[in-house]
Amino acid sequence: MRALLLAGSESRRMWPLVGTFPKPLLDIGGKPIIQWMIEDMRAAGIRDILVSIGYQGDQIRDFLGRGHSLGVKIDYVVQKTPKSIADSILVAQEELQGEDAFIIANADILGEPMMFRRAQRQFKDLNAEAVISLTLTTTPQFYGIAEIDERALIKRLVEKPNPTEIQSRYAVAGIYVVQPTIFNILETTHDLTTAFQQLIDNKKDVYGSVWERDWVEISYPWDLIRANRFILDKVLTGKGSFIARSADIQQPSRIEGSVHISDGVVVRPHSTIRGPTYIGPNTYIGNNVLVREYTALGSNVLVGFGVEIKESLIYDEAKIGRLCFVGDSIVGRNVDIGAGAQLVNRPVAGETITSVIGGERVTVPRIKYGAVIGDNAILSPNVSVYPGVKIGTNSIVLPGTILSEDVPADTEAKTTHKVAFRQLGPGEEKKT
């Protein structure tokens, strides 16, 4: 069965990470999201993949090529003006119209090969009109939600329901098996959820394929942190470590748990690396550094003396100066963080963490969550960044600034200090 992989969205909710880079190429645990996805498809026996590209599509095409290095055959269709998921499917109509059935999958999900196998098997065994993969979620407001009956027939679909609409916690997991008749419906509805609901209302059998294990959809920046944890558990936890022969782990340093340490990595004395953790090629870790669990460092990253990094993604060429704290954060490519900067990951008073997404302030579904910093940004020494704050690409934050709100791209941010003087009165004693 052929598969259509949807990789054309602009993904504005992922700002500032996608200003110059498509979301499917963001690295998780040393590989782009779309590569993990294709490897799972290949393991499920899917070798013929049609990729629908749009925003920054040339970068995706350049990376994947024809798929030979990944053991699959890849062709492309181009969505010239990315609009919706429905439009990214419709551009593949000519290629897929003659198929008996085909798979549709979003290029921003991480799961297991069995998700694909199970959906295909149910489609065949139940003689279904369509099958939609579902998974249980504790945050239904962020997903499309399906209401199902005791036979797993889907009765109703609701896209990102408000609290009064939540009647189910089965989230649409981004994998579908459909017949080509879906094209005719999409031509009139131009919305995938509406198209499936029309099939349901017309008494067609649309089944849910329930996936009981872990799964991640990457729709918001904080999903990358969860996705990184998912991948590092998948490839490292309980499976031992890989330390390249050319890596220079200088003693006394400590490696705890399962780690992947690539070629050319240098770890200076008295540092501790706690796995599961991924460290990319030619990365330098200075003295007395603590890299905590579920951290991924890209290639050519520089980490200075006394830095602590907790459950964060640090992309290629980033520099983190001495005595910084980076907690539950995402640091883009070629970011320069000066000495003493603090990317705070929890509110002082313990209040709920929020972040502005598409102009709307939303609650982040994490107890701890730090900053998101776009490519090429500069944080000067002693900058403090509050939880949930985002800093745009190419921006500069001047020394000593305390950031509690987002910084747009190509912007300078600073705190204006005013020194106040008061004359001491008679009899006031000097305090020591």
N, C-alpha and C positions, 0 to 999 in steps of 0.2 A: 504494500500500500504506500502510495506517495504521501509526502507531507509538505504542507505549506507553513513555513516559519515566518512569523510576522516580526519584522525588524525595522519598520519604517517610521515609527513614531518619534516626534521631537522630544517627548518626555519632559515637559516643562516643570513638572513637580519635582524633578531631580536637580533643579538649579541649586547651586552653581556648577555642578559637576559635568554638565553636558553642553556648556556654551560652545565648545569647539570639538566635541567628542560625542559620538553616539553611545547611548546607554548600553547596548549589547556588547560593546568593547571594553566596558569597565572591568578591571581585573578583580577577581575574587580568588584568594589563595593561589595566586600565580598564573591564572588563566582567565581570559575574558569570559563573561557570562555566556555568550553565545557558543563558545567552544565547549563548555561544560554541557550545555543543552544538546549540542550535536553529538557529543560522545555518548550521552544517554540514549539518544535516538538510534545511533548505530548499534549499541548494545541490545536494543530492543528489536533489532532486525530491520530497521528503517534505513535504507541506503540511498534512496532517491528523494532529494530534498529540493524544494523550490523556495527560495528566500525572497520575500517581498521587502524591498528596501525603499527608502525615501530620504529622510533627514540624514545628512552626512553618509549617504549610502555608498559613496565611492570608498570610504575608509573600510566599511564592512566587506565590500567586494575585494579590495586589495588584501585584506587579512585572510579571508576564507578561500579566495581563488575558486577553483573548480572542485575543491573538497578532497583532492587526492591525498594530501597529507593527513587528513582526518579519516580516511577510509570510506568516504561517501562520494556520491555524485551530486554536485550543486549547480543549479541554474538559478537565474534571477528574473524577477519582474520588478518594474520600477513604478512607484507611486510618485508622479511628478510633483504634485502638490499634496503633501501629507495632510489628511483631514481627520479620518476616523479609522477604526479597526475595520469597519465594513468596506471602506474604500480600498484598504490595503488587501482585502480579500478579493474584491471585484476585479482588480487589475490582473488577477491570476485566472480569470474565467476561461480565457481561450486555451490556456495550458491544461486546465483540469476538467473542463466540461465533459470530456469523453471518459473520465474515470467512473468506475462503479461506485467508489467511495474514496474519500481521502481524509487525512488528518490535518487539522489546523492547530498550531501551537504558538503561543506567545514566546518571544525570544528573551523574556525577562523572568523566567521561572526556573527554579531548581528543585529537582525531586529525585526520582529513581527511574531506571528503565521500565520497571514493572508498571508504572503509571500508564505508559503507552501500551504495553502488552495487554493490561487488564481492560482498558477502554476498547481496544480493537476486538478482544475476545467477546466482550459483552455486546458490542455492535453486531457481530456475526451471530452469536448464539441466540440473541433476543430478536433478531430480524428488525432492528430498530431503525427509525427514521434518522435519529441522531443520538449520540452519547456525549455527555459533558462530564469531565472529571470534576469531582467535588472533594473538599476536605473541610474538616471542622475547624472553626476559628473562634477565638475569644474577642475579636475586634471586627464584627460584621459590618460596621459602618465604613470600613475601608475597601470593601469588596462587593462584587456582585453576589447576591445570595439566592439560593434555590430552596424552595419548599418541595419536599418529596413525600410520597406515600410509602406504605409498607413494602411495595414491590420495587421501590427506587424509581418509580415514574415521577418525573418532574411536573409539578402542578403550577408553579408560578416562579418567575424570576424577577428580582428587584435589584436594580443597580445602586450600590452604595446607599442603603436605606437609612432614613433618619430613625431616631429611637422608637417612634410610634409605628414604624413599618416593619420592625424586626420581628419576624415570626419563625425564623430558622437561623441556625448557626453553620449551615453548610455553605461554604464559600466556593464560587466558581474558580477552578484551579488552573484555567488557561490552556487546557488540552481538550480538543473536540474531535469526534469522528462524525462525518456528515456525508450526505449524498449531494450530488451536484445540483439538485433542486434548490439548495440553499441560495444559489446565485440569483434565481428568479425572484425570491423573496427580498433579498438584499437590494435588488435594483429598485424596489418600491419603498422599502423601509429605511434603507441606508443606516441601519443600526443593528448590530449583531444580537443584542439582548431582545429587541423587539421582534427580530426575525424568528428566534427560537420560541418566543412567547406566541407568535402567530401559529407556528407549527403545533404547539400545545393546545391552543384554543381550537384548532381545526382537528383535534382528536388524533393527532399523529403521536406515535410513541417516541418520546424523548426521555431517555433514561439518564440517571446520575450514576457515575462510576465512582464509588466512595473510596477515597484513599485515607487509610487510618494512620499512616506514619507521617513523619515530618515533611515539610514542603515550604518553599519560600517563593513569594511573588515580590519582585523588586519594583515597587511603585513610588516609594518615598526614600529620601536619603538614609533614614535610619534602617530601612530594610537591608541595606548593604552590610550593616554590622551583623544582623541576624544571618544573612546569607553567608558571610565569612565564617561565622561559627558553624553553620551547617556543613560547609565544604571542609573545614579543617577537621571536624569530627569524622566526616566521611572518609577522608584520605589519611588521617594521622592517628586519631584516637584508637588505641589498642592495636596499632599496626606497626609500631616501632618508628625509628627516626631515620632520616637520610641526612648525612653530613658529607658534603663534597670533599674529595681529597685535597683540593686546592684551598679549602677554607682554613683560616688561621685562627684557631680558638686559643687565645693566650691565657696561660694559667697565672694565678688561680681565678678561673671563671667557672660558673655552674650552668649545666644544661639539665633542666628538670622536665620530665615528661617527653612526649613525642614532638619532634621538631623537624622541619625541612630547612636546611641551611645550604644555600646554593654555592656555586663556584665563585671564588674570589672574595668571599665574605671575610671580614676581619672583626674579631671580637676581642677588645682590649681587656687587660686583667681586671678582676674584681667585679665583672659584670655577671648578671644572671638572666638566662633566657628560660622562660617557663612555657612549656608546650601545653596544648597544641598551638604552634606558631610557625609561620612561614616567613623566611628571610630570603629575598631575591638576590640575584648575582651582584657582586662587587659592592655590596653595602658595607658601610663602616660603622661599627658600634664602639663608642669610646669607653673610657674607664668608668667603673661604678654605675653602669646603666642597668635599669631593671626593665626588661621587656616581659610583660605579663601575658597570661593566657589569651588565646584568640586574637592575637595581633598578626597582621600581615604587613611586611615591609617590602616595597617594590625593589627595583634594581637601582643601584648607584645612590641609595639613600645614605645620608650622613646623620648620625645621632651623637650628640656631644656628651661631655662628661656629666654624670649625675642625673641624666634624664630618666623619667619614669613614663612608660607607655602602657596603657591598659586597654585591651579589646578595641583596637583601632585599626584603620586601614591607612597606610602611608604610601602614597603612590611614587612613581619613579622620580629620581633626581631631587626629592625633597630634602631639606636641611633643617634639623632641629637643634638649636643651640643649647649650651650647657644649662643644667638645672631647670629644665622645663618639665611641666606635667601635661601629658596629652591623654585625656580620658574619654573613652567611648566616642571617638571623633573620626572624621574622615578628612585627610589632608591631601590635596590635589598634587598634580605633577609640578615639579620645579618650584614648590612653595618654599619660602625662606622664613623660618621662625626664629626670632632672636632669643638671646639668653634670658632665662627667667620668665618666659611667657607661660601662662597657665590657661589651658583649655578645660574649664571647669565642667564636671559632668553631673553635678547634682546641686539643686538649689540650697542655699544656706538654711532656709527655714523649712525645707522638706516639701515645698509645694509642688503641684503638678508641673511637669515640663511642657512647654508649648513651643511651637515654631510656626512661622508664617509660610504658608504654601499657597501659591497663586493668589496672593493678596488676602488670604483668609487665615486667621490664627487658629491652629488646630492643636489638639492634645496629642502629644507624642506617647505612644503605647510602650514606654520604657521607664523603668525607675531611674536609670542613669543614662544620660545622653549629653554629649558635648557639642562641639562645633563642627561645621562643614565649611571647608576652605577651598575655593576654586583655584584652578591652575595659575601659577606665576604670581600669586599674591605674596606680599611681604608683611610679616608681623615683626615690628621692631622690638627691642628688649623690653621686658617687664610689662607686656600687654596682658590683660586678663579678658577672657571671652566667656560670657555667661552661657549656660546650657541652651541649646536650640538655636543659637545665632549662626547665621551663614555669612560668609565673606566672598564677594564676587571675584571673578578672574581679574588679574592684573591690578588689584587694589593694594593700597599701602596703608597700614595702621601705624601711626607714629608712637614713639616710646611712652610708656606709662598709661596708655589709653585703656579705659575699662569699657568694654563693648556689651551693651544689653539689647542692641537691635541690629538688624541686618545691614551690611555694607554693600551698596550696589557695585557692579563691575566698574573698573577703571576710575576708582574713587579714592581720595585720600581721607582718612578718618583720624581725628585727634581729639584729645581732651584739653580744654582751655583751663589752666590753673590760675587762681588769683591768690596772691599772698596777702594776708591781713596782719596789720600791726596794731598793738595796743600798749600804751604807756603804763608801766607798772606804777601803782599807787604807793604812797608812803606806808611803810610797815609791811609791805608784801615781801615774804621771804622767798629767796631763791630755792626752788625745789631741786633736789638732787636724787 
